[in-house]
Amino acid sequence: MSKHQIFNNIRKLRFHANEMTQQELADKAGVTRQTIVAIENGKYSPTLELAFRIARVFNTPLEEVFIYNPEKMIDNEKQ
Amino acid sequence: MNYHEKRSLVSAFSSIIILGIYSLYIYQKYIAGNVEIVNNFKFWGKSFLFLIPVSIVAQIIIHIIFAIINKIATNEEEPNITDERDKLIELKSIRISHWIFITGFFLAMGSLTIPFQPYVMFITLIFSGFLSAIASEFAKVYYYRKGV
């Protein structure tokens, strides 16, 4: 399964959480800021544990943070 | 470029410099005056044994200097945590490094089955170790930049 099939709303969620910085999110999730940057840019798919930790920081269900959408990837490839 | 990428590049280039200087030193001190020494197993054993601690000490010194210079130049602290992405990148780069070293090891053993001089085996071993270390560092830079 390609990591590019997984998308996320972290940037939007950070904005709605009083414009939380990447560093603040990283500290709360227990990772480095570079990892948050990589996740936001779709360069890294986190483990299930980290995905849950990030969702818990925003106090939202996992599905609102990460979206599995293989069709979107196929559309992108066609374009 | 983040701290890990810079550190990996420093490691790669310091490996090149360390092996280069060490090889030059060994050549000038032992081989230049007595070419026959390359067929002496004791010479190779000593060379290997000295290379390992020399390389470790030099790498430590270079990394301390790098940390100081990087702190002064960018005011960037060394990351105090190693998260899952760092560990994954480490594992992937070690895998590449091991494959390269294993290939080098087989080539070195293969050189003994063909009528090559024994020194070819030792040089192949040193070179594959060096190449695997370099590849590991460049793989880290690649994974940090392109993603895993």
gemmi code that builds the backbone of each chain (N, CA, C; Angstrom):
import gemmi

chains = {
    "A": [
        ("MET", (0.845, -1.202, 0.000), (0.000, 0.000, 0.000), (0.876, 1.247, 0.000)),
        ("SER", (0.598, 2.140, -0.900), (1.409, 3.351, -0.983), (1.045, 4.322, 0.128)),
        ("LYS", (2.066, 5.008, 0.640), (1.817, 6.003, 1.681), (1.046, 7.196, 1.117)),
        ("HIS", (1.113, 7.369, -0.228), (0.452, 8.514, -0.847), (-1.064, 8.353, -0.918)),
        ("GLN", (-1.555, 7.206, -0.480), (-3.005, 7.010, -0.429), (-3.582, 7.600, 0.849)),
        ("ILE", (-2.706, 8.005, 1.749), (-3.172, 8.555, 3.025), (-2.953, 10.067, 3.026)),
        ("PHE", (-4.037, 10.779, 3.273), (-3.975, 12.241, 3.319), (-4.293, 12.700, 4.742)),
        ("ASN", (-3.986, 13.942, 5.040), (-4.266, 14.399, 6.409), (-4.729, 15.854, 6.437)),
        ("ASN", (-5.382, 16.182, 7.551), (-5.905, 17.545, 7.758), (-5.162, 18.267, 8.878)),
        ("ILE", (-3.946, 17.860, 9.103), (-3.225, 18.401, 10.268), (-3.076, 19.925, 10.187)),
        ("ARG", (-2.747, 20.412, 9.001), (-2.548, 21.863, 8.870), (-3.830, 22.618, 9.233)),
        ("LYS", (-4.951, 22.110, 8.719), (-6.247, 22.747, 8.998), (-6.587, 22.653, 10.491)),
        ("LEU", (-6.334, 21.487, 11.058), (-6.627, 21.283, 12.479), (-5.746, 22.167, 13.369)),
        ("ARG", (-4.504, 22.350, 12.962), (-3.617, 23.244, 13.727), (-4.141, 24.667, 13.686)),
        ("PHE", (-4.626, 25.056, 12.518), (-5.149, 26.412, 12.351), (-6.355, 26.633, 13.270)),
        ("HIS", (-7.224, 25.627, 13.316), (-8.415, 25.748, 14.165), (-8.098, 25.593, 15.659)),
        ("ALA", (-6.943, 25.079, 15.966), (-6.550, 24.933, 17.379), (-5.690, 26.136, 17.784)),
        ("ASN", (-6.242, 27.302, 17.640), (-5.548, 28.562, 17.981), (-4.203, 28.702, 17.260)),
        ("GLU", (-4.208, 28.296, 16.005), (-2.989, 28.392, 15.186), (-1.791, 27.763, 15.891)),
        ("MET", (-2.010, 26.537, 16.294), (-0.953, 25.781, 16.968), (0.250, 25.640, 16.027)),
        ("THR", (1.435, 25.829, 16.555), (2.632, 25.695, 15.704), (3.001, 24.217, 15.544)),
        ("GLN", (3.819, 23.972, 14.534), (4.288, 22.593, 14.313), (5.092, 22.114, 15.516)),
        ("GLN", (5.866, 23.016, 16.100), (6.682, 22.640, 17.252), (5.802, 22.263, 18.448)),
        ("GLU", (4.720, 23.026, 18.648), (3.806, 22.716, 19.757), (3.168, 21.340, 19.561)),
        ("LEU", (2.744, 21.088, 18.334), (2.137, 19.785, 18.041), (3.166, 18.670, 18.231)),
        ("ALA", (4.374, 18.933, 17.763), (5.438, 17.927, 17.901), (5.701, 17.613, 19.370)),
        ("ASP", (5.750, 18.652, 20.186), (6.002, 18.449, 21.621), (4.880, 17.638, 22.265)),
        ("LYS", (3.647, 17.962, 21.880), (2.503, 17.257, 22.469), (2.415, 15.809, 21.991)),
        ("ALA", (2.829, 15.572, 20.747), (2.749, 14.207, 20.204), (4.014, 13.396, 20.501)),
        ("GLY", (5.039, 14.073, 20.999), (6.272, 13.372, 21.367), (7.162, 13.010, 20.192)),
        ("VAL", (7.177, 13.879, 19.179), (8.063, 13.664, 18.023), (8.807, 14.967, 17.714)),
        ("THR", (9.660, 14.922, 16.719), (10.372, 16.140, 16.333), (9.510, 16.959, 15.363)),
        ("ARG", (9.846, 18.235, 15.262), (9.093, 19.101, 14.346), (9.237, 18.615, 12.900)),
        ("GLN", (10.420, 18.069, 12.574), (10.656, 17.580, 11.202), (9.690, 16.450, 10.847)),
        ("THR", (9.326, 15.656, 11.838), (8.386, 14.558, 11.581), (6.992, 15.112, 11.291)),
        ("ILE", (6.602, 16.137, 12.029), (5.297, 16.768, 11.767), (5.295, 17.396, 10.372)),
        ("VAL", (6.391, 18.046, 10.021), (6.508, 18.652, 8.682), (6.373, 17.568, 7.615)),
        ("ALA", (7.068, 16.450, 7.818), (7.033, 15.347, 6.843), (5.621, 14.761, 6.731)),
        ("ILE", (4.925, 14.639, 7.851), (3.555, 14.090, 7.818), (2.641, 15.059, 7.070)),
        ("GLU", (2.732, 16.335, 7.423), (1.881, 17.340, 6.772), (2.091, 17.373, 5.257)),
        ("ASN", (3.347, 17.193, 4.848), (3.659, 17.245, 3.413), (3.448, 15.904, 2.709)),
        ("GLY", (2.955, 14.918, 3.444), (2.695, 13.608, 2.847), (3.945, 12.812, 2.544)),
        ("LYS", (5.059, 13.175, 3.194), (6.306, 12.452, 2.946), (6.513, 11.320, 3.934)),
        ("TYR", (5.658, 11.253, 4.933), (5.784, 10.178, 5.920), (4.410, 9.819, 6.458)),
        ("SER", (4.121, 8.524, 6.445), (2.875, 8.052, 7.047), (3.184, 7.549, 8.445)),
        ("PRO", (2.586, 8.164, 9.465), (2.948, 7.781, 10.838), (2.439, 6.390, 11.194)),
        ("THR", (3.000, 5.844, 12.262), (2.482, 4.577, 12.776), (1.098, 4.834, 13.360)),
        ("LEU", (0.391, 3.754, 13.591), (-0.961, 3.875, 14.150), (-0.916, 4.581, 15.512)),
        ("GLU", (0.102, 4.267, 16.292), (0.222, 4.866, 17.628), (0.385, 6.385, 17.537)),
        ("LEU", (1.281, 6.820, 16.653), (1.495, 8.270, 16.511), (0.251, 8.943, 15.925)),
        ("ALA", (-0.408, 8.270, 14.993), (-1.635, 8.827, 14.411), (-2.678, 9.056, 15.517)),
        ("PHE", (-2.802, 8.099, 16.418), (-3.747, 8.261, 17.537), (-3.308, 9.389, 18.470)),
        ("ARG", (-2.008, 9.490, 18.696), (-1.508, 10.558, 19.581), (-1.811, 11.928, 18.990)),
        ("ILE", (-1.630, 12.063, 17.666), (-1.916, 13.341, 17.000), (-3.415, 13.647, 17.089)),
        ("ALA", (-4.223, 12.628, 16.831), (-5.684, 12.823, 16.912), (-6.093, 13.238, 18.316)),
        ("ARG", (-5.442, 12.647, 19.315), (-5.765, 12.977, 20.707), (-5.397, 14.429, 21.032)),
        ("VAL", (-4.312, 14.920, 20.446), (-3.912, 16.322, 20.674), (-5.030, 17.253, 20.207)),
        ("PHE", (-5.653, 16.923, 19.069), (-6.730, 17.767, 18.540), (-8.100, 17.394, 19.105)),
        ("ASN", (-8.102, 16.326, 19.906), (-9.349, 15.858, 20.515), (-10.409, 15.542, 19.444)),
        ("THR", (-9.947, 14.883, 18.388), (-10.855, 14.509, 17.292), (-10.642, 13.026, 16.951)),
        ("PRO", (-11.645, 12.416, 16.293), (-11.451, 11.023, 15.868), (-10.345, 10.921, 14.825)),
        ("LEU", (-9.750, 9.761, 14.760), (-8.635, 9.540, 13.832), (-9.019, 9.832, 12.380)),
        ("GLU", (-10.261, 9.468, 12.032), (-10.693, 9.625, 10.625), (-10.777, 11.089, 10.210)),
        ("GLU", (-10.859, 11.984, 11.199), (-10.898, 13.410, 10.838), (-9.497, 13.981, 10.624)),
        ("VAL", (-8.508, 13.240, 11.122), (-7.131, 13.705, 10.950), (-6.506, 13.070, 9.704)),
        ("PHE", (-6.717, 11.764, 9.577), (-6.127, 11.047, 8.437), (-7.229, 10.453, 7.571)),
        ("ILE", (-7.046, 10.569, 6.264), (-8.055, 10.059, 5.319), (-7.371, 9.072, 4.379)),
        ("TYR", (-7.984, 7.894, 4.283), (-7.483, 6.905, 3.331), (-8.302, 7.038, 2.052)),
        ("ASN", (-7.665, 7.444, 0.969), (-8.402, 7.710, -0.254), (-7.596, 7.285, -1.488)),
        ("PRO", (-7.680, 6.004, -1.852), (-6.911, 5.558, -3.016), (-7.382, 6.195, -4.319)),
        ("GLU", (-8.670, 6.549, -4.398), (-9.203, 7.157, -5.638), (-8.518, 8.489, -5.925)),
        ("LYS", (-8.260, 9.243, -4.858), (-7.635, 10.558, -5.029), (-6.243, 10.407, -5.641)),
        ("MET", (-5.546, 9.355, -5.207), (-4.218, 9.123, -5.750), (-4.291, 8.775, -7.237)),
        ("ILE", (-5.290, 7.935, -7.574), (-5.466, 7.543, -8.985), (-5.782, 8.782, -9.828)),
        ("ASP", (-6.659, 9.659, -9.280), (-6.987, 10.904, -9.980), (-5.733, 11.756, -10.201)),
        ("ASN", (-4.926, 11.854, -9.156), (-3.700, 12.649, -9.251), (-2.760, 12.087, -10.312)),
        ("GLU", (-2.685, 10.742, -10.362), (-1.800, 10.114, -11.344), (-2.295, 10.354, -12.767)),
        ("LYS", (-3.651, 10.337, -12.929), (-4.219, 10.577, -14.253), (-3.921, 11.996, -14.719)),
        ("GLN", (-3.979, 12.945, -13.755), (-3.708, 14.345, -14.113), (-2.220, 14.504, -14.428)),
    ],
    "B": [
        ("MET", (17.900, 22.458, 5.308), (18.529, 21.199, 5.704), (18.480, 21.065, 7.226)),
        ("ASN", (17.908, 19.951, 7.688), (17.782, 19.812, 9.146), (19.058, 19.240, 9.781)),
        ("TYR", (19.031, 19.142, 11.101), (20.225, 18.757, 11.851), (20.729, 17.369, 11.431)),
        ("HIS", (19.779, 16.423, 11.269), (20.161, 15.048, 10.921), (20.838, 14.986, 9.555)),
        ("GLU", (20.307, 15.740, 8.613), (20.896, 15.747, 7.269), (22.322, 16.294, 7.313)),
        ("LYS", (22.483, 17.396, 8.047), (23.807, 18.003, 8.146), (24.781, 17.042, 8.826)),
        ("ARG", (24.298, 16.382, 9.888), (25.167, 15.458, 10.620), (25.587, 14.284, 9.719)),
        ("SER", (24.634, 13.791, 8.918), (24.943, 12.674, 8.023), (25.983, 13.078, 6.982)),
        ("LEU", (25.820, 14.277, 6.432), (26.791, 14.743, 5.436), (28.174, 14.917, 6.060)),
        ("VAL", (28.186, 15.439, 7.294), (29.466, 15.597, 7.996), (30.102, 14.222, 8.217)),
        ("SER", (29.289, 13.237, 8.598), (29.803, 11.874, 8.813), (30.379, 11.296, 7.534)),
        ("ALA", (29.648, 11.487, 6.429), (30.100, 10.937, 5.149), (31.429, 11.559, 4.738)),
        ("PHE", (31.490, 12.886, 4.799), (32.720, 13.535, 4.358), (33.881, 13.286, 5.324)),
        ("SER", (33.571, 13.166, 6.612), (34.654, 12.875, 7.550), (35.173, 11.453, 7.332)),
        ("SER", (34.283, 10.517, 6.951), (34.748, 9.152, 6.644), (35.712, 9.172, 5.469)),
        ("ILE", (35.362, 9.962, 4.454), (36.236, 10.061, 3.278), (37.603, 10.628, 3.687)),
        ("ILE", (37.555, 11.690, 4.487), (38.810, 12.348, 4.891), (39.643, 11.416, 5.785)),
        ("ILE", (38.977, 10.771, 6.746), (39.706, 9.890, 7.676), (40.384, 8.750, 6.914)),
        ("LEU", (39.630, 8.067, 6.054), (40.228, 6.938, 5.320), (41.322, 7.428, 4.369)),
        ("GLY", (41.082, 8.585, 3.757), (42.080, 9.151, 2.844), (43.394, 9.421, 3.564)),
        ("ILE", (43.300, 10.108, 4.701), (44.515, 10.454, 5.457), (45.187, 9.185, 5.998)),
        ("TYR", (44.363, 8.268, 6.508), (44.912, 7.024, 7.073), (45.630, 6.207, 5.992)),
        ("SER", (44.990, 6.111, 4.819), (45.601, 5.348, 3.716), (46.923, 5.978, 3.290)),
        ("LEU", (46.913, 7.298, 3.202), (48.131, 8.012, 2.811), (49.251, 7.786, 3.834)),
        ("TYR", (48.855, 7.831, 5.105), (49.825, 7.625, 6.194), (50.420, 6.223, 6.121)),
        ("ILE", (49.539, 5.229, 5.957), (49.987, 3.836, 5.890), (50.881, 3.630, 4.670)),
        ("TYR", (50.474, 4.224, 3.557), (51.259, 4.059, 2.320), (52.656, 4.645, 2.493)),
        ("GLN", (52.711, 5.876, 2.987), (54.003, 6.552, 3.103), (54.899, 5.909, 4.162)),
        ("LYS", (54.281, 5.460, 5.265), (55.091, 4.936, 6.362), (55.547, 3.498, 6.107)),
        ("TYR", (54.671, 2.686, 5.509), (55.003, 1.258, 5.389), (55.183, 0.773, 3.951)),
        ("ILE", (54.243, 1.140, 3.069), (54.242, 0.515, 1.740), (55.281, 1.140, 0.801)),
        ("ALA", (55.426, 2.459, 0.852), (56.323, 3.140, -0.089), (57.753, 2.592, -0.053)),
        ("GLY", (58.233, 2.296, 1.138), (59.617, 1.813, 1.262), (59.753, 0.310, 1.089)),
        ("ASN", (58.642, -0.402, 1.196), (58.713, -1.871, 1.162), (57.404, -2.422, 0.596)),
        ("VAL", (57.332, -2.537, -0.707), (56.088, -2.941, -1.386), (55.681, -4.372, -1.006)),
        ("GLU", (56.672, -5.195, -0.667), (56.389, -6.598, -0.336), (55.528, -6.751, 0.919)),
        ("ILE", (55.467, -5.673, 1.710), (54.713, -5.756, 2.972), (53.209, -5.989, 2.729)),
        ("VAL", (52.721, -5.662, 1.525), (51.286, -5.837, 1.240), (50.875, -7.313, 1.252)),
        ("ASN", (51.851, -8.195, 1.185), (51.536, -9.631, 1.250), (51.722, -10.200, 2.659)),
        ("ASN", (51.981, -9.284, 3.603), (52.179, -9.705, 4.991), (50.849, -9.566, 5.752)),
        ("PHE", (50.331, -10.666, 6.233), (49.033, -10.656, 6.933), (49.085, -9.839, 8.226)),
        ("LYS", (50.241, -9.871, 8.880), (50.390, -9.127, 10.137), (50.213, -7.618, 9.896)),
        ("PHE", (50.763, -7.171, 8.777), (50.630, -5.753, 8.417), (49.151, -5.373, 8.254)),
        ("TRP", (48.396, -6.238, 7.560), (46.979, -5.934, 7.331), (46.180, -5.999, 8.633)),
        ("GLY", (46.532, -6.979, 9.452), (45.859, -7.113, 10.757), (46.043, -5.858, 11.590)),
        ("LYS", (47.291, -5.370, 11.637), (47.588, -4.145, 12.404), (46.860, -2.946, 11.801)),
        ("SER", (46.876, -2.884, 10.465), (46.219, -1.748, 9.791), (44.728, -1.697, 10.124)),
        ("PHE", (44.080, -2.878, 10.092), (42.646, -2.945, 10.426), (42.413, -2.537, 11.874)),
        ("LEU", (43.227, -3.108, 12.762), (43.023, -2.863, 14.199), (43.222, -1.397, 14.561)),
        ("PHE", (44.168, -0.737, 13.893), (44.401, 0.681, 14.186), (43.343, 1.571, 13.535)),
        ("LEU", (42.882, 1.140, 12.372), (41.910, 1.973, 11.645), (40.614, 2.147, 12.455)),
        ("ILE", (40.186, 1.093, 13.119), (38.890, 1.155, 13.835), (38.913, 2.209, 14.957)),
        ("PRO", (39.857, 2.120, 15.934), (39.853, 3.169, 16.979), (40.164, 4.563, 16.457)),
        ("VAL", (41.070, 4.641, 15.486), (41.417, 5.959, 14.915), (40.173, 6.582, 14.302)),
        ("SER", (39.422, 5.763, 13.566), (38.208, 6.237, 12.894), (37.149, 6.683, 13.918)),
        ("ILE", (36.974, 5.888, 14.978), (35.961, 6.226, 15.997), (36.320, 7.536, 16.701)),
        ("VAL", (37.579, 7.645, 17.132), (38.016, 8.859, 17.850), (37.895, 10.086, 16.939)),
        ("ALA", (38.329, 9.938, 15.693), (38.260, 11.070, 14.749), (36.805, 11.482, 14.499)),
        ("GLN", (35.924, 10.493, 14.353), (34.497, 10.807, 14.132), (33.906, 11.552, 15.332)),
        ("ILE", (34.260, 11.115, 16.540), (33.746, 11.776, 17.753), (34.211, 13.231, 17.791)),
        ("ILE", (35.508, 13.429, 17.521), (36.064, 14.792, 17.552), (35.378, 15.657, 16.483)),
        ("ILE", (35.238, 15.105, 15.284), (34.613, 15.867, 14.192), (33.165, 16.224, 14.547)),
        ("HIS", (32.440, 15.295, 15.176), (31.046, 15.580, 15.527), (30.917, 16.619, 16.637)),
        ("ILE", (31.860, 16.606, 17.566), (31.853, 17.639, 18.617), (32.091, 19.010, 17.970)),
        ("ILE", (33.080, 19.059, 17.076), (33.385, 20.322, 16.386), (32.177, 20.773, 15.561)),
        ("PHE", (31.542, 19.804, 14.875), (30.353, 20.136, 14.063), (29.231, 20.711, 14.940)),
        ("ALA", (28.989, 20.069, 16.097), (27.914, 20.522, 16.979), (28.171, 21.951, 17.453)),
        ("ILE", (29.439, 22.241, 17.780), (29.792, 23.587, 18.252), (29.609, 24.614, 17.126)),
        ("ILE", (30.155, 24.299, 15.954), (30.068, 25.235, 14.820), (28.611, 25.449, 14.412)),
        ("ASN", (27.852, 24.345, 14.377), (26.431, 24.436, 13.982), (25.641, 25.287, 14.976)),
        ("LYS", (25.954, 25.124, 16.247), (25.264, 25.908, 17.291), (25.575, 27.400, 17.133)),
        ("ILE", (26.846, 27.694, 16.881), (27.254, 29.100, 16.724), (26.622, 29.688, 15.452)),
        ("ALA", (26.662, 28.917, 14.360), (26.215, 29.444, 13.062), (24.698, 29.551, 12.960)),
        ("THR", (23.983, 28.562, 13.471), (22.524, 28.535, 13.248), (21.701, 28.634, 14.534)),
        ("ASN", (22.359, 28.531, 15.671), (21.679, 28.536, 16.980), (20.692, 27.365, 17.093)),
        ("GLU", (20.977, 26.303, 16.323), (20.103, 25.132, 16.312), (20.628, 24.092, 17.306)),
        ("GLU", (19.730, 23.630, 18.183), (20.117, 22.625, 19.174), (20.050, 21.233, 18.547)),
        ("GLU", (20.854, 20.319, 19.080), (20.755, 18.925, 18.647), (19.419, 18.368, 19.147)),
        ("PRO", (18.630, 17.698, 18.271), (17.336, 17.165, 18.728), (17.533, 16.218, 19.915)),
        ("ASN", (16.741, 16.456, 20.974), (16.943, 15.631, 22.173), (16.101, 14.357, 22.169)),
        ("ILE", (15.270, 14.189, 21.141), (14.527, 12.930, 21.030), (14.771, 12.285, 19.662)),
        ("THR", (14.709, 10.966, 19.675), (14.785, 10.209, 18.420), (13.418, 9.562, 18.250)),
        ("ASP", (12.657, 10.048, 17.291), (11.285, 9.531, 17.154), (11.225, 8.378, 16.155)),
        ("GLU", (10.003, 7.911, 15.905), (9.825, 6.715, 15.069), (10.344, 6.905, 13.640)),
        ("ARG", (10.220, 8.121, 13.117), (10.706, 8.380, 11.759), (12.230, 8.293, 11.709)),
        ("ASP", (12.877, 8.869, 12.717), (14.337, 8.782, 12.790), (14.787, 7.318, 12.847)),
        ("LYS", (14.059, 6.528, 13.660), (14.442, 5.115, 13.806), (14.220, 4.357, 12.497)),
        ("LEU", (13.129, 4.671, 11.806), (12.841, 4.008, 10.531), (13.913, 4.341, 9.493)),
        ("ILE", (14.290, 5.605, 9.448), (15.334, 6.034, 8.504), (16.661, 5.350, 8.849)),
        ("GLU", (16.935, 5.268, 10.139), (18.155, 4.593, 10.599), (18.160, 3.136, 10.141)),
        ("LEU", (17.038, 2.459, 10.330), (16.936, 1.048, 9.945), (17.101, 0.854, 8.437)),
        ("LYS", (16.444, 1.718, 7.671), (16.525, 1.588, 6.210), (17.946, 1.845, 5.719)),
        ("SER", (18.608, 2.828, 6.305), (19.969, 3.127, 5.862), (20.930, 2.021, 6.290)),
        ("ILE", (20.688, 1.436, 7.465), (21.539, 0.317, 7.910), (21.359, -0.879, 6.973)),
        ("ARG", (20.132, -1.098, 6.518), (19.882, -2.209, 5.592), (20.693, -2.032, 4.300)),
        ("ILE", (20.678, -0.808, 3.770), (21.462, -0.525, 2.561), (22.952, -0.756, 2.826)),
        ("SER", (23.379, -0.240, 3.970), (24.780, -0.365, 4.354), (25.184, -1.841, 4.451)),
        ("HIS", (24.332, -2.658, 5.073), (24.643, -4.087, 5.218), (24.721, -4.788, 3.875)),
        ("TRP", (23.801, -4.468, 2.972), (23.819, -5.093, 1.645), (25.123, -4.774, 0.916)),
        ("ILE", (25.547, -3.526, 1.013), (26.789, -3.132, 0.334), (27.985, -3.861, 0.956)),
        ("PHE", (27.981, -3.934, 2.282), (29.113, -4.603, 2.934), (29.133, -6.096, 2.621)),
        ("ILE", (27.954, -6.716, 2.616), (27.879, -8.153, 2.306), (28.367, -8.410, 0.874)),
        ("THR", (27.964, -7.530, -0.057), (28.433, -7.668, -1.445), (29.959, -7.566, -1.490)),
        ("GLY", (30.478, -6.580, -0.767), (31.931, -6.397, -0.706), (32.616, -7.598, -0.078)),
        ("PHE", (31.988, -8.155, 0.949), (32.558, -9.320, 1.631), (32.646, -10.508, 0.668)),
        ("PHE", (31.568, -10.724, -0.094), (31.569, -11.836, -1.053), (32.599, -11.597, -2.164)),
        ("LEU", (32.711, -10.354, -2.600), (33.723, -10.040, -3.614), (35.131, -10.298, -3.062)),
        ("ALA", (35.308, -9.921, -1.782), (36.617, -10.131, -1.147), (36.936, -11.623, -1.071)),
        ("MET", (35.946, -12.428, -0.661), (36.164, -13.875, -0.582), (36.347, -14.456, -1.982)),
        ("GLY", (35.596, -13.897, -2.930), (35.700, -14.349, -4.318), (37.087, -14.096, -4.872)),
        ("SER", (37.692, -12.987, -4.442), (39.027, -12.664, -4.943), (40.054, -13.703, -4.501)),
        ("LEU", (39.752, -14.420, -3.412), (40.676, -15.459, -2.954), (40.564, -16.728, -3.801)),
        ("THR", (39.363, -16.936, -4.375), (39.176, -18.138, -5.191), (39.807, -17.970, -6.578)),
        ("ILE", (39.841, -16.718, -7.032), (40.544, -16.434, -8.294), (42.002, -16.174, -7.895)),
        ("PRO", (42.947, -16.485, -8.744), (44.333, -16.255, -8.295), (44.708, -14.773, -8.204)),
        ("PHE", (44.141, -14.100, -7.198), (44.555, -12.729, -6.879), (45.475, -12.785, -5.666)),
        ("GLN", (46.251, -11.744, -5.501), (47.091, -11.649, -4.307), (46.178, -11.417, -3.093)),
        ("PRO", (46.600, -11.900, -1.911), (45.733, -11.725, -0.719), (45.414, -10.271, -0.397)),
        ("TYR", (46.311, -9.352, -0.764), (46.050, -7.946, -0.424), (44.799, -7.411, -1.122)),
        ("VAL", (44.421, -8.016, -2.251), (43.203, -7.593, -2.964), (41.987, -7.822, -2.053)),
        ("MET", (42.016, -8.949, -1.341), (40.921, -9.265, -0.413), (40.834, -8.212, 0.697)),
        ("PHE", (41.978, -7.853, 1.264), (41.982, -6.872, 2.362), (41.527, -5.493, 1.866)),
        ("ILE", (42.015, -5.115, 0.699), (41.626, -3.805, 0.159), (40.127, -3.794, -0.152)),
        ("THR", (39.622, -4.899, -0.701), (38.178, -4.983, -1.000), (37.360, -4.890, 0.284)),
        ("LEU", (37.845, -5.550, 1.344), (37.127, -5.492, 2.628), (37.087, -4.072, 3.183)),
        ("ILE", (38.247, -3.410, 3.186), (38.305, -2.028, 3.696), (37.413, -1.119, 2.852)),
        ("PHE", (37.515, -1.275, 1.543), (36.754, -0.406, 0.644), (35.250, -0.637, 0.791)),
        ("SER", (34.834, -1.904, 0.953), (33.389, -2.169, 1.093), (32.869, -1.627, 2.427)),
        ("GLY", (33.702, -1.715, 3.469), (33.316, -1.130, 4.764), (33.154, 0.374, 4.651)),
        ("PHE", (34.100, 0.979, 3.963), (34.064, 2.426, 3.762), (32.848, 2.831, 2.922)),
        ("LEU", (32.638, 2.080, 1.827), (31.523, 2.385, 0.926), (30.174, 2.207, 1.636)),
        ("SER", (30.073, 1.171, 2.471), (28.808, 0.926, 3.184), (28.524, 2.055, 4.173)),
        ("ALA", (29.568, 2.560, 4.823), (29.390, 3.673, 5.768), (28.920, 4.928, 5.038)),
        ("ILE", (29.549, 5.198, 3.897), (29.192, 6.384, 3.103), (27.751, 6.254, 2.592)),
        ("ALA", (27.430, 5.063, 2.074), (26.093, 4.843, 1.502), (25.023, 5.014, 2.579)),
        ("SER", (25.322, 4.539, 3.769), (24.375, 4.667, 4.877), (24.052, 6.141, 5.161)),
        ("GLU", (25.098, 6.968, 5.169), (24.892, 8.394, 5.464), (24.134, 9.097, 4.337)),
        ("PHE", (24.484, 8.771, 3.097), (23.782, 9.399, 1.980), (22.330, 8.906, 1.891)),
        ("ALA", (22.116, 7.642, 2.276), (20.743, 7.111, 2.292), (19.902, 7.874, 3.311)),
        ("LYS", (20.507, 8.191, 4.454), (19.784, 8.968, 5.483), (19.383, 10.330, 4.931)),
        ("VAL", (20.332, 10.983, 4.283), (20.029, 12.302, 3.715), (18.891, 12.174, 2.705)),
        ("TYR", (18.970, 11.125, 1.873), (17.936, 10.908, 0.864), (16.572, 10.707, 1.535)),
        ("TYR", (16.507, 9.847, 2.524), (15.215, 9.567, 3.180), (14.683, 10.789, 3.934)),
        ("TYR", (15.569, 11.551, 4.543), (15.093, 12.761, 5.240), (14.534, 13.779, 4.242)),
        ("ARG", (15.129, 13.829, 3.053), (14.675, 14.819, 2.056), (13.435, 14.343, 1.305)),
        ("LYS", (13.486, 13.082, 0.849), (12.420, 12.578, -0.026), (11.279, 11.921, 0.731)),
        ("GLY", (11.520, 11.555, 1.957), (10.484, 10.887, 2.744), (10.643, 9.385, 2.746)),
        ("VAL", (10.010, 8.749, 3.746), (10.072, 7.280, 3.841), (8.669, 6.698, 3.737)),
    ],
}
model = gemmi.Model(1)
for chain_id, residues in chains.items():
    chain = gemmi.Chain(chain_id)
    for i, (resn, *xyz) in enumerate(residues, 1):
        res = gemmi.Residue()
        res.name, res.seqid = resn, gemmi.SeqId(i, " ")
        for name, pos in zip(("N", "CA", "C"), xyz):
            atom = gemmi.Atom()
            atom.name, atom.element = name, gemmi.Element(name[0])
            atom.pos, atom.b_iso = gemmi.Position(*pos), 0.0
            res.add_atom(atom)
        chain.add_residue(res)
    model.add_chain(chain)
structure = gemmi.Structure()
structure.add_model(model)
structure.setup_entities()
